[in-house]
Amino acid sequence: MWQRMVSIIIKEFIQLSRDRRSMAMVFALPIIQMCILGYVVRTDIENVSLVVWDASNTAESRELIQSFDQTEFFNVNYYALDYEEIASRIESGDAKGALVIPPEYARDINRGEAAQVQFFTDGSEPGAGIQSLANANLIVSNKGAELMSKKQLSEVRLPISLQPRIWYNPAMQSSVFYLPGFVGILLQNITIILTSIAIVRERERGTMEQLNISPLRRGELIVGKLIPYVIIGYAQLLLVVATAIVVFGMPMRGNFLLLLVLSSVFLMFSLSLGLLVSTISQNQFQAMQASFMVLVPTVFLSGFIFPVESMPRVAQWIASVIPLTYYLRILRGIVVKGVGIEYLWQDALILGAMTAVTLTLATVRIRKSLD
């Protein structure tokens, strides 16, 4: 009995060793993913982009701005002249917070009165928002202590008072941040996995030859392959969004029709990428492994869990070529912030360009596979 079992074991190892591509994926995939996750995953929030409206424009106000900009947590990237410009920067995602210094700031400081400053934070990312408020309070408190150490302000209890305000998600509910992200993740995962085995399945069943001798043109075959998955993808999108809204209370503050239109662009990318994976895989196991090699890093590098701005520079470069990064911005912009195409057109344009490139590559590879 043992001899027969040993023979089977040896036979299996021999067969596995012959499939070098699959074995390479088996061992390379966990190493690559571990390196990516170990390098990127961190809970510390850094480099939060700030927009500042300095209505005081004095030496005292510039010192306060410098106190924010000199920390690792905040980067003062933009200056505004009114609340409308501040709202535009936050709605577009250029800034995650705003500091407003009133005209009477320096006067109140010099009179020994409590000077009030406003701080707005983007609550659509609760983790970053909570840490932003905490760090803003700490910076203002330290600046106040510095002012109190001066003789002329030695009796002032609160030289600077921070007035915080949270936009989009005042209760700082984490579900408001994660639920739109789940929509993007699920839409991507299912469509890529389904289409990644499309060509491989035909090859394994021996029906590829029948397709080659059929009167179908190459373009007709590709469109015919895609349409069922487009329908499935849209059905999945509607189902997931409906569940998130009805069951978990996800807000829908923007235009739902705009969400469907822009989602179609990302849906075409996912389908195209799945077909591309299918053409470079020899069997369904390889197709699944290749799909997971793509899917897992995108979860951590796209901003689904951690803000892209807080990632290491190399990780930010990688995130900039991941289509899910732009789709999550579109999702959260429409669902949570309620913004329109005027703030999303750049993300949509980049996503459309990536989709066009991926679809072209997939089409060329499918034609070569059929030939």
SULGIQUI-V341797 format. One record per helix or strand of 3 or more residues. SS is the DSSP state (h for helix, s for strand). FROM is the first residue (numbers start at 0). TO is the last residue. If there is no record, write none. Layout:
ss=SS from=FROM to=TO
ss=SS from=FROM to=TO
This chain:
ss=h from=1 to=17
ss=h from=19 to=39
ss=s from=47 to=53
ss=h from=58 to=68
ss=s from=73 to=78
ss=h from=82 to=91
ss=s from=96 to=100
ss=h from=104 to=110
ss=s from=114 to=121
ss=h from=125 to=147
ss=h from=150 to=152
ss=s from=159 to=166
ss=h from=173 to=195
ss=h from=197 to=204
ss=h from=207 to=212
ss=h from=217 to=245
ss=h from=255 to=278
ss=h from=283 to=300
ss=h from=307 to=309
ss=h from=312 to=318
ss=h from=322 to=336
ss=h from=340 to=369
